[in-house]
Amino acid sequence: MNISEKIFSKEEKLSVVGLGYVGLPIALEFAKSLSVIGFDINSRRVELMRKGVDPSKELDKAAFSDTDIYFTSNPEDLKKASFHIVAVPTPIDKNNLPDLTALKGASKTVGSIIKKGDYVIFESTVFPGATEEICVPIIENESGLKYIKDFKVGYSPERINPGDKVHTLVNVVKVTSGCDSESGEEIAAVYGSIIKAGIHKAPSIKVAEAAKVIENTQRDLSIALMNELSIIFHKMGINTYDVLKAAGTKWNFLNFFPGLVGGHCIGVDPYYLTFKANELGHFPQVITAGRSVNDGMSKFIVTELVKELIKSGKNILNSRILVMGITFKEDVSDIRNSKVADVIEELKSYGIKVEAVDSMADAEEVEHEYGIKMTSQISGLYDAIILAVAHKNYISKSEQFYIDHLNEKGVFFDVKGLFRNLSEKVKYLSL
């Protein structure tokens, strides 16, 4: 009996290491039909999940119902599993270099409990080659076992999109790969038991790693073009969204829009690819240029806003500005790599008094991550309002709401261009 058959019969267990935005949905989906061990080093998060609460606020309590899963923060419990899925964060550091701390830690944990015949599948975004060049040696060193001979490894890139209720885990084609033909088939079979959209078997681990990292690099470059166009159109005095609406009437025009590019994927993955390219002696000009444009949008927003405040006769040091939204995208609680935080810090560098609100973000988490104390409620009049994140409850507010909270000659910066009609009633800016 092969490993997939043993897992399907519950003779063997499956584990998921790392229960964040990626790991928890995978663990719960498998637990509908398989016996699963969900492991996370954060015991507080584990306690919440044991109560049927998703700490990331993506899944409701019903997602935990009728599942065969044991949540734990004790690595020893992982010994009961033979098929281990690693889904830990792979962010970048302050120098925009890959931070593999969590990935290396997870590899060490798995290496300490793995036994002969086990499988380890990585889902974390990495540069091509990282799984076999970095993770495998750690597992070998910790376990004393030999790669391929004693244990098998695969890579299946995550495609979780926080806040998206349509393109969910089971409804998106899953790319899988293994270290040899046998593992490739077994890994595809296990994932195939839950993925309705089907499986794409990549010919190698490195190909699967590369596929993941270019998915978001492509989006990053597309958004970078829109951001650069918005800068150009701003100088021309025309609205970018009006231009895109007109251009979008052509059947093959790609509908991307300008904006702040943060989060744990699009704003991060290109740096993994450029890191590896530089290591190989190639300087990726196009990818790097796109990153530069997108990373510069926070400063562009603040610079243009400050110019308008000065034109309006405002004293910058006495200005009061409200920033609405701090998560990396609309209608999610995820604040990782939020570029709105950069906007706030840039505003503060001018000596401006900034108040930030967000209906989705956890105030303690924001303060811990960015040192930003959020305002509990919107009150009084502001010299400027920046609508930074298009949360539903912000875009559902009337135009009058924003007008009523701006003082005389106040400026409204609508990052997403959602309230363009306000351009006739207040000083209006957008990307």
N, C-alpha and C positions, 0 to 999 in steps of 0.2 A: 504493500500500500504506500503510495507516495504522500508527500506532505500535504498537498491540497486535499486529498481524500481524508486524511486524518483530521484535518481542521474542519472539513465539512461534517464529519461524523462526531465532532467534538471530542475525539480521542486526544487531540492536541489543542492548545489554546493559542490565540493570537494576542499580541500586546501592541499597544500604541504608546510610544514614549514622547511626551509633550502634548498637553491637552489644551492648546490655545485655539485660535480661530480655525486652524487647519486640523489639528489632531482630534479634537472632541467630536466634530461632525463625522469624521472617518470612524472613530471608535464606536460611536452610537449606531452608525449605519451597519457596521459589521456585527454589532451585538444583537441586531434583530434576528440573526440566524446562526451566529457563531458564539463561542465562548470567548470573551474578551477581558483582558486586563488593561485598565487605563492607568498609566503612570505619569505623574508630574511631580517635580521637586518641590513645588509650592504646596505645602500642606493645607494652607487656608483655602486655596482653590479646590483642592481635593475634597475638603469638607463640604463646600458648597455644592459640588457635583454629586456627592453622596445624597444630598437633599433634593436633587433634581433641579439645581440652579446652574445655569451657564454663566460663569463669571464674565464672559465676553458679551453677554446680553444679545447673542445672535439666535439662540435656540430657546424655544419655550419648554415648559415642564413636560409637555406631551412627548417631546423627542426622547425623553428618558424612559418612557413607559414601555413595558414588554420587551426589555432588553436584558441580555445575559452579560452583565459587565460588573467588574469589581474595580473600584477606584482605589488607588494607593499612592503613597509617597515613599514607600519602602522598596528599594531596588531588589531586595531578596525575593519579593513576590513575582518578579519577572522570570525567575527560574522555572516557573510553572508553564511558561509559554515557549513555543518553538519557532514562531513566525513573528518577528519584531519589526514594527513600522516606526521609524523615527521622523517626527514632525516638529522639530524645534526651530525657533527663530534664527535667521541668519542676516542680521542687520549690517550696517557699515559703521565705522568709527568716525571720529571727528575729522579725520583726514580723508574721508570717503574711501577707505580701504575695507575689504571684507573683514568682518568680525566673526570669527568662527568659534568663539568661546563656548557657546551653548552646544554647537555641533560636536566639538571635540569632547565636551563633558558628557554628552549623550553617548558618544562612541565608547568612551571609557566605561560608562555605566553598563552598556550592553556587553562590552568585552568582559566585564567582571562576572557576568551571569550566564553567558552563552555556553552552549554545550554542542557536542558533535552532532551534525545533521541539521542544525538550526539555520534559519534564514534571517537576514537583516535587510530591510528595504528602507531607503532614505527618500523622504519627500521634500526636505528643505532645499530651497533654491541655493545653488552653488555655481561656481565656474566649472566648465568642462574639465573633468579629470579629478576633481576634488574628492569624490567618493572613494576612488581606488588609490589615490595618492596620499590622502590625509586620513580618512576614516578607517579604511581597512587596516593599515599598519597599527593604528591604536588598538583596534579590536584584537589583532593578532598578538600584540604585546601584552595586553591584559589577560587574554584567555589562554595563551600558549598553543592555540590552534592555528592551522594553516588555511589560508584563503583558498576557496574552491574545493580543496581536498576535504577539509573538515567542516566548513560552513560556507554557505552561499550568500551572495550579496546582490541586491538589485537597486534600481532607482526608478521612482515613479513620481514625476513632478506634480506638486499640488496645483490645483486650478480653482481654489476657493476664492470667491469674490464677495467680501463682506457686504452685507446689506442687500445682495441680489437674491430674490426669492424665485427667480426663473431659472437662471443658470446655476443650479445647485449641483452638489457632488455627483449625484446619480444621473443627472441630465447632461453631463458634459463628457465627451470622449476622454478616456483615461489613457495616457501614454505610460507604458510599462517597459521595463528592460531587466535583463539578468546578466550575470557574469559568464554564463555559458548557455547552451541551447536548452538544457534541462531546466535550469532556474528560470529562464525566460518564459517557458511554457507554464511552469508551476505558479509563478508570480502573476502571470496574466490570468490564469484560472481562478486564483483567489480573488483578485480584484473584479474579475468578470462576474463573480457571484452577486455583486451589488451594483455595478455600473450598468444602467439601462441603455445608455447611449453607445456603448461598445468600447472595445479596447484597441489601441494601436500599439503593436509590439515593435518598439524601436530595435534596430540591429545590435546596439551596444549601449552600455551605461553612459558613455561619453556623449553619444548622439542624443540620448534622452535629456541629459544635463544641458546640452547646448540648445535643444529645442525650447526648454523652459526659459532660459535666460534671454533668448531672442524674442520671445512672445512679448515681453514687456518692454524690451529695447525698441521694438518696432512702434509700439504705442507711444513711448517716450519721445521718439523722433517726430512722430506725427503731431503730437501736442506741441512740441518745440517749434515746429513750423508755424502753427497757429499763434503761438505766443509771439514769435518774431513778427508775424504779420500784424498782430494787434499793436505792437510798438510802432510799426511803420504807419498803420492807419491812424493811430493816435496823432502822429505828427501831421497827417494830412487833414485831420479834423473830421474823419468819418467813422461811423460806428462799425466795429469789426463784425458784430453779430448780424447787422443789416447786410454786410457784404457776404457773409457766409450763407445767409438765408437765400440771397440771390444766386450765388454760385451753386448752392445745393439743389437747384432745380435741374441741373444736368445729371443724367442717369448714372454716370460713373464717378461723380464727385464724392470723395470720402468725407463723411461727416464727423470731423474732429473739431474740438473747440478749445480756445485758450483757457488757461487756469493755473492754479497752484498745483504742482505735481509732487505729492508727498506719499505717505503710506509705506507699507512694507514690501511693495513689489515694484511698481513703475519707477519710483524715485530711488530705488536701491539696485535692482538687478543689472542695469547697464554698467554700474561700477564693478560688478563681479566680472563681467565680460572684458571691460577695459583693463582690469587688473591682470587677467590672464594674458591678454594680448600684449601688454607692456612687458610681461615676464618673458614672452616669446620674441621680444624685440620689434614688435609692431605697434606704432602709435596710431590708434583709431581716431582719425580726425572727425568723421561725421558724427559718431556716437558721442565723442567728447564735446563737440560743439553743441549738440542737442542738450546735453546735460548742463552745459554752461548757461544756455538760454533759460532753461526751466528753473535752475537754481537761482537765477537772477531776477525772477519775477516778483519776489517778495520786496526786494529793494525798489523795483520799478513802481510798484503800487504805492509804496510809501513816498517816494520822490515826487510822483505826480500829485498825490494828495497834498503834500506839504506845499507844493507850488501853488495849488488852488487856494489853500488856506491863506497863504501870504497875499495872493492877488485879491482875496476877499477882505483884506485888512485885518486878519486875525493875528493876535500875538501868539506865536507858536508855544511859548513857554506856559501860557495860560490856557491853552486849548484842551478841551475835554473830548476824547474820542471813544466811541463805542465800537468794539469788534464783535460781530455776531457769528459764532461758530468757531470751533478750534479743532474739531476732529479732522482727519485727513480727507474725508469725503462725507457726502450727505447721508443722513439717517443711519449712521453707525456710531458706536461709542469708541472706536479705535482712534487713539491719538498718536500712534507710532509715526515718527518722522513727519509730523505735521508742519507744513510750511507756513501755516497761520501763526505758529509760535515765532517764526522768523519775522513775520510782519510786525508782531507785537514788540519784539525786541528792537527792531529797526525804528519803530515809532518812539520807543522809550529813549533811544540814543539821541533824539532831538529834544529831549526834556519834556515830551508831551505826556499828559496824564491819560493813561489808557485803562479802559474798563472792558473786560472780556466776559461774554456769556456764552453758554452752550447748553442746550436742553438735553443733549445726549451724553456729554462727557462727564466723567467722574471728577469732581473738583479736587479731591485729595490726590488722585492720580496725576492730574495736570500740574498741581503744585510740586509734586515729587519729581516729575519728569522734566519740567521746564522752569520751575521756580515762579510760575505765574499764579497769582491768587485771583480766582474768578469772582465776578460780581454775582450776587444772588439774584438780583432783579434789575430790570431796566427802569431808571427813574430820572426825571428831570430832562433838561435839554442838552444836546451835544453839538459841538462845533462840526463834528463829522461822524458819520456812521459808515462802517465798512461791513457790508453783507458778504462775509467770507465763505460761508458754507451754506449750501441750499437745503437745509433741513426743511422738511415739509411744513412744520409749524412756523417757520420764518417766511417761506414763500407764499403761505396761505394768508398772511397778514395783509391788510389793505394798504394801498399806497398812502392813505391818510395817516396810518400808524407811523410810518417813517417821517412823513412831513411834520407830524405833531411832536416828534422827538428831536427835531433839528431846530437850532436857534436861528436867528436872522443871519442870512448869508452862509448857512451851514452847507456842508458838502456831503453828498451821498455817493459812496463808491460801491457799485454793484458789480462785484467780481465776475459773476456769471451772466450778467446782462439780462436779468429776469424782469426788471422793472423799468424798461426803456421809456415807458410813457412818462416817467417822472422827470425826464430831461426837460420837459416843458414847464415844470413846476418848481424845481429846485436845481441847485448846481449839481449836475449829474456826471459821474465818471464810471467807466467800465473798461474791462480789457477788450 
